[in-house]
Amino acid sequence: MTGKIETVGIVGAGQMGSGIAHVSALAGYRVKLYDISPERIEAGIATISGNMARQVSSEKLEDKERQKALGRIAPANALEDLADCDLVIEAATEDETIKRKIFAQLCPILNPEALVATNTSSISITRLASQTDRAERFIGIHFMNPVPVMKLVELVRGIATEDLTFDTARAFVESLDKTITVAEDFPAFIVNRILLPMINEAIYTLYEGVGSVEAIDTAMKLGANHPMGPLQLADFIGLDTCLSIMQVLYEGLADSKYRPCPLLVKYVEAGWLGRKAGRGFYDYREDPPVPTR
Ligand SMILES: NC(=O)c1ccc[n+]([C@@H]2O[C@H](COP(=O)([O-])OP(=O)(O)OC[C@H]3O[C@@H](n4cnc5c(N)ncnc54)[C@H](O)[C@@H]3O)[C@@H](O)[C@H]2O)c1
């Protein structure tokens, strides 16, 4: 048995929130997209429209379907607009304080039966759930970036997540034509527990002068058959998100092997957050992007 999901609320209209809105609308759900910054909602909807147009040009989508899907996405000017959602997916900045504040404001607005999910890359689902009025109906639904392209979604139960919540979340994710992997609730789950230490090590390799940005990325692309280099991937994820995940691993597992590289800290402090900021390990204001080190 699974619960009925018709309307999906999304909190955070950045890279991930707009991607989740994209695939949910294409699968036939009504979507309400909220962000603390109204410009991000506008930019998110423009990104979705552009990405769907690309899917039409590459004949992966019919134009009629694109128009219908876009018509299912409504901007939400306030959290209150999410009151009638059956499922709300939080995809705001990877910062526990921000996420806790969102849940504290959001939960009293929602129907008591509504499910709440977080797209966090690393933060404890159990801890986030315990801050809400519905730990039984709270779950981690961890999409990968870019959402329309990546097949995998990690499902992560908190200690109190009910079977009905899990089964409903699973049915929802499967309806988006994604493949599920189930991860236990430990820092960074499966994908980022393995991926982020590799990226952090690549940044140490740069920091210690073992290789340049270009040398490191070329080495891993051609020497390990990775589709993109680890520094390019870090830029793609967002360096603020990478740093937050390393901090969660470092603090959550209390092991010095997860110590975030000081160079990663420096880039984040500079606001060089990667592709979304126009500059990270590469400068995206140039075409093709130029390494910054
Ligand atoms: N980038 C990735 O590769 C990736 C992959 C999987 C999961 N995630 C997770 O998804 C979440 C979002 O990441 P992203 O890459 O989309 O980041 P992003 O920086 O592109 O977007 C974050 C958005 O959250 C908004 N925001 C901040 N505070 C808010 C608040 N109080 N209320 C509403 N909106 C708020 C920001 O305005 C911004 O638009 C994070 O938890 C991240 O760990 C990221």
The ligand as a Gaussian input file, in Angstrom:
#p B3LYP/6-31G(d) Opt

LIG

0 1
 N       24.746000      19.911000      -6.060000
 C       24.690000      18.597000      -6.037000
 O       25.405000      17.918000      -6.779000
 C       23.734000      17.897000      -5.107000
 C       23.407000      16.556000      -5.344000
 C       22.502000      15.925000      -4.490000
 C       21.950000      16.613000      -3.415000
 N       22.301000      17.932000      -3.207000
 C       21.688000      18.631000      -2.065000
 O       20.610000      19.403000      -2.533000
 C       20.477000      20.580000      -1.726000
 C       20.546000      21.817000      -2.618000
 O       21.761000      21.824000      -3.333000
 P       21.929000      22.681000      -4.670000
 O       23.113000      22.148000      -5.367000
 O       20.626000      22.764000      -5.377000
 O       22.296000      24.124000      -4.050000
 P       22.045000      25.573000      -4.697000
 O       23.006000      26.474000      -4.008000
 O       22.045000      25.500000      -6.181000
 O       20.543000      25.911000      -4.237000
 C       20.156000      26.075000      -2.914000
 C       18.916000      26.964000      -2.909000
 O       18.382000      27.010000      -1.575000
 C       17.851000      28.293000      -1.395000
 N       17.645000      28.557000       0.028000
 C       18.543000      28.867000       0.984000
 N       17.930000      29.064000       2.161000
 C       16.605000      28.847000       1.961000
 C       15.449000      28.905000       2.790000
 N       15.544000      29.206000       4.078000
 N       14.246000      28.643000       2.241000
 C       14.144000      28.340000       0.923000
 N       15.196000      28.270000       0.081000
 C       16.413000      28.516000       0.598000
 C       18.873000      29.221000      -2.049000
 O       18.310000      30.508000      -2.306000
 C       19.219000      28.434000      -3.302000
 O       18.398000      28.801000      -4.406000
 C       21.592000      20.507000      -0.671000
 O       21.083000      19.884000       0.480000
 C       22.612000      19.604000      -1.358000
 O       23.444000      18.933000      -0.462000
 C       23.169000      18.583000      -4.040000

